[in-house]
């Protein structure tokens, strides 16, 4: 979090200029290169012939990556977090373990830098707007940190303040992280990432626009009005700018606290979240695509879920929703050949991978189908089918020549779907997924 192992607060100024951030990546590259030379010399002296990927992904170099991305924050750190959450099973163990630290590792802005940002957003006398503004943030993440503040009328706010230089550095940060992945040997040389990188830059720029996030927050509040299962903070328009987002402070516990709650509470909460994903896909035509657990809070007294962080909200194209509808229809009918055909046709599954590993694909689909069609609600805590899927997928993952990048819209939606399933598994929730899916598509 924002303290070291001995509990001391960790402040570190965010490099805000392009030259400063480029220098940060330069020092990272230099440190990795030095580590490669030392490790290469050690292995050659031992009579080994090391591969480039082995030299890059040493524990020391991976530690350098995590520390430098944590220092840079912004798009660099956010991409590291996304990669660790979405592709952890595909990454070398060293890189996966270090990047996973980024989900809980962020420095705070020093007070002087925080004051500089707020002076630019609210003026030199910005403190007069509040009865009290807590200098220590409640949370520090990749793009900004959150402070608690009290208005003169007594209302309590949560104020998200963006790190300086984040928006201006997105293009360069994304390109630099992509280069790091290529050099590490994680990605096949022929894999075309250009469309995904372009879309990642676009979305990250939208996330860095807090005026836009305030609009998305208001839209979600309107969509969910009257449903007591969800709580959406109220944006404070007078204090919201492109780099500062003020909203009502809403009490709640981390959603992971549900793991200690009774089974019924866990089931109710995850049923609400699964239903929300389906409504986003088929009713709202818009989806908050970041499934980070920190974006949800839980209120034990009411059982309501507090929804936070709407920066990653994006429109769901009709063709993407239609593809998921067809996949669900085939799944509900237990038409496994059709599931396979739709998965290939819509880009969920690459044609080359399906052709080269058809039998494994069929066994994976059959294992998931069997798990989903056991009597009663689907038990996300019963992971018996996961080892089967993982074992069958080994050869496909190893066959780098058949890797393909699905359509970017599918990737963003699937990230939310997979992240929601991951939370349900963490909570060992039981959800009638089939009934919810059937209702969502009008079956």
TILUMNU-795372 format. One record per residue (C-alpha): residue number from 1; z, y, x. Coordinates in steps of 0.1 Angstrom, whole numbers, padded with zeros to 4 digits. Layout:
# residues N
n  z  y  x
NUM  Z  Y  X
...
***
This chain:
# residues 443
n  z  y  x
1  0000  0000  0000
2  0009  0034  0014
3  0037  0023  0037
4  0038  0003  0068
5  0056  -0030  0073
6  0089  -0010  0079
7  0085  0010  0047
8  0074  0043  0064
9  0049  0064  0045
10  0014  0062  0061
11  -0005  0095  0061
12  -0040  0097  0076
13  -0065  0125  0071
14  -0097  0114  0055
15  -0128  0121  0077
16  -0147  0145  0054
17  -0177  0157  0073
18  -0208  0137  0079
19  -0204  0139  0117
20  -0168  0128  0115
21  -0176  0098  0093
22  -0205  0088  0115
23  -0182  0090  0144
24  -0158  0067  0126
25  -0186  0041  0122
26  -0196  0047  0158
27  -0161  0039  0170
28  -0161  0008  0148
29  -0194  -0003  0163
30  -0182  0004  0198
31  -0150  -0015  0192
32  -0168  -0045  0178
33  -0193  -0045  0207
34  -0164  -0044  0232
35  -0148  -0073  0214
36  -0180  -0092  0214
37  -0184  -0088  0251
38  -0149  -0100  0258
39  -0152  -0130  0234
40  -0186  -0139  0248
41  -0174  -0139  0283
42  -0144  -0160  0274
43  -0165  -0186  0256
44  -0192  -0187  0283
45  -0164  -0193  0309
46  -0153  -0222  0288
47  -0188  -0237  0288
48  -0196  -0228  0252
49  -0229  -0212  0239
50  -0216  -0189  0211
51  -0237  -0177  0183
52  -0240  -0139  0175
53  -0221  -0144  0142
54  -0192  -0161  0160
55  -0189  -0132  0184
56  -0189  -0106  0156
57  -0165  -0123  0133
58  -0135  -0127  0156
59  -0101  -0120  0141
60  -0098  -0089  0164
61  -0131  -0075  0152
62  -0124  -0082  0116
63  -0091  -0063  0120
64  -0111  -0034  0134
65  -0133  -0035  0103
66  -0104  -0034  0079
67  -0086  -0006  0097
68  -0117  0016  0101
69  -0128  0012  0065
70  -0092  0020  0053
71  -0093  0051  0074
72  -0128  0062  0061
73  -0120  0053  0025
74  -0147  0064  0000
75  -0177  0042  -0005
76  -0171  0023  0028
77  -0137  0010  0016
78  -0148  0004  -0020
79  -0177  -0017  -0009
80  -0154  -0037  0014
81  -0131  -0043  -0016
82  -0160  -0053  -0039
83  -0174  -0077  -0013
84  -0140  -0094  -0008
85  -0135  -0098  -0046
86  -0170  -0108  -0056
87  -0182  -0129  -0027
88  -0151  -0141  -0010
89  -0161  -0178  -0013
90  -0194  -0171  0005
91  -0180  -0151  0034
92  -0168  -0165  0067
93  -0131  -0171  0064
94  -0122  -0144  0090
95  -0141  -0116  0073
96  -0130  -0127  0038
97  -0093  -0126  0048
98  -0095  -0092  0064
99  -0116  -0076  0037
100  -0091  -0090  0011
101  -0065  -0067  0028
102  -0085  -0037  0016
103  -0076  -0043  -0020
104  -0040  -0034  -0011
105  -0045  -0011  0019
106  -0050  0026  0016
107  -0036  0056  0034
108  -0024  0088  0017
109  -0039  0122  0024
110  -0015  0143  0045
111  0001  0171  0023
112  -0020  0198  0039
113  -0053  0180  0031
114  -0042  0174  -0005
115  -0033  0211  -0008
116  -0067  0220  0005
117  -0085  0199  -0020
118  -0065  0213  -0050
119  -0070  0249  -0038
120  -0107  0243  -0039
121  -0105  0228  -0074
122  -0078  0249  -0091
123  -0074  0280  -0069
124  -0048  0291  -0044
125  -0021  0294  -0070
126  -0027  0260  -0084
127  0011  0251  -0084
128  0017  0277  -0111
129  -0001  0254  -0135
130  0027  0229  -0134
131  0064  0227  -0139
132  0064  0200  -0112
133  0037  0182  -0092
134  0048  0151  -0072
135  0034  0154  -0037
136  0038  0116  -0031
137  0010  0097  -0050
138  0018  0069  -0074
139  -0012  0050  -0061
140  -0038  0054  -0033
141  -0072  0037  -0035
142  -0107  0039  -0022
143  -0120  0071  -0037
144  -0089  0090  -0047
145  -0051  0090  -0051
146  -0031  0095  -0083
147  -0001  0119  -0087
148  0024  0124  -0114
149  0027  0160  -0127
150  0045  0178  -0155
151  0030  0207  -0174
152  0051  0238  -0184
153  0052  0225  -0220
154  0068  0192  -0208
155  0038  0169  -0211
156  0035  0144  -0182
157  0001  0139  -0166
158  -0015  0115  -0142
159  -0038  0134  -0119
160  -0064  0117  -0098
161  -0074  0136  -0067
162  -0106  0127  -0049
163  -0106  0123  -0011
164  -0127  0151  0006
165  -0162  0142  0017
166  -0164  0110  -0005
167  -0194  0121  -0026
168  -0214  0135  0003
169  -0209  0103  0024
170  -0219  0077  -0001
171  -0255  0071  0011
172  -0245  0068  0047
173  -0215  0046  0040
174  -0235  0022  0019
175  -0261  0019  0046
176  -0236  0014  0073
177  -0217  -0013  0055
178  -0250  -0031  0047
179  -0258  -0030  0084
180  -0224  -0044  0092
181  -0231  -0074  0069
182  -0265  -0079  0084
183  -0253  -0079  0120
184  -0225  -0103  0111
185  -0250  -0129  0100
186  -0236  -0132  0065
187  -0269  -0124  0049
188  -0303  -0141  0054
189  -0327  -0118  0073
190  -0353  -0120  0045
191  -0330  -0112  0016
192  -0341  -0079  -0001
193  -0311  -0058  -0008
194  -0329  -0025  -0012
195  -0327  -0025  -0051
196  -0290  -0034  -0050
197  -0282  -0008  -0024
198  -0300  0019  -0042
199  -0281  0011  -0074
200  -0248  0009  -0056
201  -0254  0044  -0042
202  -0262  0057  -0077
203  -0232  0041  -0093
204  -0208  0052  -0066
205  -0220  0088  -0070
206  -0213  0086  -0107
207  -0178  0072  -0099
208  -0172  0102  -0077
209  -0180  0126  -0106
210  -0147  0130  -0124
211  -0162  0152  -0151
212  -0184  0122  -0161
213  -0154  0099  -0160
214  -0135  0121  -0184
215  -0164  0119  -0208
216  -0164  0081  -0205
217  -0127  0080  -0211
218  -0131  0100  -0243
219  -0160  0077  -0254
220  -0138  0046  -0250
221  -0109  0063  -0269
222  -0133  0069  -0298
223  -0147  0034  -0298
224  -0112  0018  -0297
225  -0094  0043  -0320
226  -0072  0025  -0346
227  -0070  -0007  -0326
228  -0033  -0010  -0314
229  -0042  -0036  -0288
230  -0056  -0009  -0265
231  -0043  0024  -0252
232  -0067  0049  -0235
233  -0052  0080  -0218
234  -0062  0114  -0231
235  -0081  0136  -0207
236  -0067  0171  -0200
237  -0100  0190  -0200
238  -0085  0223  -0187
239  -0075  0207  -0155
240  -0104  0182  -0150
241  -0131  0191  -0124
242  -0156  0171  -0105
243  -0129  0161  -0079
244  -0097  0162  -0100
245  -0092  0142  -0132
246  -0061  0150  -0153
247  -0050  0127  -0181
248  -0019  0119  -0201
249  0005  0097  -0182
250  0009  0063  -0200
251  0037  0040  -0192
252  0029  0004  -0184
253  0036  -0025  -0161
254  0010  -0040  -0137
255  -0011  -0065  -0157
256  -0002  -0092  -0133
257  0034  -0090  -0147
258  0020  -0109  -0177
259  0022  -0140  -0155
260  0059  -0141  -0162
261  0055  -0135  -0199
262  0055  -0162  -0226
263  0023  -0181  -0231
264  0016  -0163  -0265
265  0018  -0129  -0248
266  -0006  -0140  -0221
267  -0030  -0155  -0246
268  -0030  -0124  -0268
269  -0036  -0100  -0239
270  -0065  -0120  -0225
271  -0080  -0126  -0259
272  -0081  -0088  -0263
273  -0098  -0084  -0229
274  -0124  -0111  -0234
275  -0132  -0096  -0269
276  -0135  -0062  -0252
277  -0160  -0075  -0227
278  -0181  -0090  -0255
279  -0179  -0057  -0275
280  -0190  -0038  -0245
281  -0220  -0061  -0240
282  -0232  -0065  -0276
283  -0217  -0036  -0296
284  -0210  -0006  -0273
285  -0240  -0009  -0251
286  -0218  0004  -0223
287  -0194  -0014  -0200
288  -0167  -0005  -0175
289  -0180  -0027  -0147
290  -0150  -0026  -0123
291  -0127  -0056  -0131
292  -0100  -0045  -0105
293  -0067  -0057  -0119
294  -0052  -0022  -0111
295  -0075  -0008  -0139
296  -0052  -0025  -0165
297  -0016  -0020  -0174
298  0006  -0039  -0199
299  0032  -0026  -0223
300  0057  -0054  -0230
301  0072  -0036  -0260
302  0040  -0035  -0280
303  0018  -0060  -0261
304  -0008  -0033  -0258
305  -0031  -0030  -0228
306  -0036  0003  -0211
307  -0072  0008  -0199
308  -0076  0030  -0168
309  -0104  0041  -0146
310  -0137  0046  -0164
311  -0158  0058  -0134
312  -0177  0025  -0132
313  -0189  0027  -0168
314  -0226  0022  -0172
315  -0251  0016  -0200
316  -0260  -0020  -0207
317  -0298  -0022  -0211
318  -0310  -0041  -0243
319  -0328  -0067  -0222
320  -0296  -0075  -0203
321  -0276  -0080  -0235
322  -0305  -0101  -0249
323  -0304  -0123  -0219
324  -0267  -0129  -0223
325  -0272  -0135  -0260
326  -0297  -0162  -0254
327  -0275  -0178  -0227
328  -0245  -0179  -0252
329  -0267  -0193  -0280
330  -0278  -0222  -0257
331  -0243  -0228  -0246
332  -0229  -0228  -0281
333  -0256  -0253  -0291
334  -0247  -0274  -0260
335  -0285  -0274  -0252
336  -0280  -0278  -0214
337  -0317  -0279  -0205
338  -0321  -0246  -0224
339  -0291  -0231  -0205
340  -0308  -0240  -0173
341  -0341  -0226  -0184
342  -0326  -0193  -0197
343  -0306  -0189  -0165
344  -0337  -0191  -0144
345  -0359  -0170  -0167
346  -0334  -0142  -0168
347  -0326  -0142  -0131
348  -0291  -0156  -0133
349  -0304  -0185  -0111
350  -0332  -0182  -0085
351  -0363  -0204  -0091
352  -0362  -0216  -0055
353  -0326  -0227  -0057
354  -0332  -0245  -0090
355  -0362  -0263  -0076
356  -0345  -0274  -0044
357  -0312  -0282  -0059
358  -0320  -0292  -0095
359  -0296  -0321  -0098
360  -0267  -0301  -0085
361  -0275  -0272  -0109
362  -0275  -0297  -0138
363  -0242  -0312  -0127
364  -0226  -0277  -0125
365  -0239  -0268  -0160
366  -0226  -0301  -0173
367  -0191  -0295  -0158
368  -0188  -0260  -0172
369  -0200  -0273  -0206
370  -0175  -0301  -0207
371  -0146  -0277  -0198
372  -0156  -0252  -0225
373  -0159  -0278  -0252
374  -0126  -0295  -0249
375  -0105  -0294  -0281
376  -0086  -0262  -0287
377  -0088  -0228  -0269
378  -0102  -0228  -0234
379  -0074  -0231  -0208
380  -0082  -0208  -0179
381  -0052  -0223  -0161
382  -0068  -0257  -0160
383  -0091  -0254  -0130
384  -0100  -0291  -0128
385  -0138  -0283  -0131
386  -0137  -0257  -0103
387  -0136  -0282  -0074
388  -0166  -0300  -0090
389  -0186  -0267  -0092
390  -0176  -0257  -0057
391  -0186  -0291  -0042
392  -0219  -0291  -0060
393  -0226  -0255  -0049
394  -0220  -0262  -0012
395  -0255  -0273  -0005
396  -0270  -0243  -0024
397  -0248  -0218  -0006
398  -0258  -0234  0028
399  -0295  -0233  0019
400  -0299  -0196  0028
401  -0337  -0198  0024
402  -0332  -0201  -0014
403  -0307  -0172  -0018
404  -0319  -0145  -0043
405  -0305  -0113  -0056
406  -0304  -0112  -0095
407  -0314  -0081  -0113
408  -0289  -0053  -0105
409  -0280  -0048  -0142
410  -0271  -0085  -0145
411  -0250  -0083  -0113
412  -0229  -0054  -0126
413  -0223  -0071  -0160
414  -0215  -0105  -0143
415  -0190  -0088  -0120
416  -0170  -0077  -0151
417  -0174  -0111  -0167
418  -0163  -0130  -0136
419  -0134  -0105  -0129
420  -0121  -0110  -0164
421  -0122  -0148  -0160
422  -0104  -0144  -0127
423  -0076  -0124  -0143
424  -0074  -0150  -0171
425  -0070  -0178  -0145
426  -0043  -0158  -0127
427  -0024  -0155  -0160
428  -0031  -0191  -0170
429  -0042  -0178  -0204
430  -0056  -0199  -0233
431  -0085  -0182  -0252
432  -0108  -0194  -0279
433  -0138  -0183  -0259
434  -0163  -0202  -0281
435  -0151  -0185  -0313
436  -0151  -0151  -0298
437  -0186  -0156  -0283
438  -0199  -0169  -0316
439  -0185  -0139  -0335
440  -0199  -0115  -0310
441  -0235  -0127  -0315
442  -0231  -0132  -0352
443  -0231  -0170  -0352
***
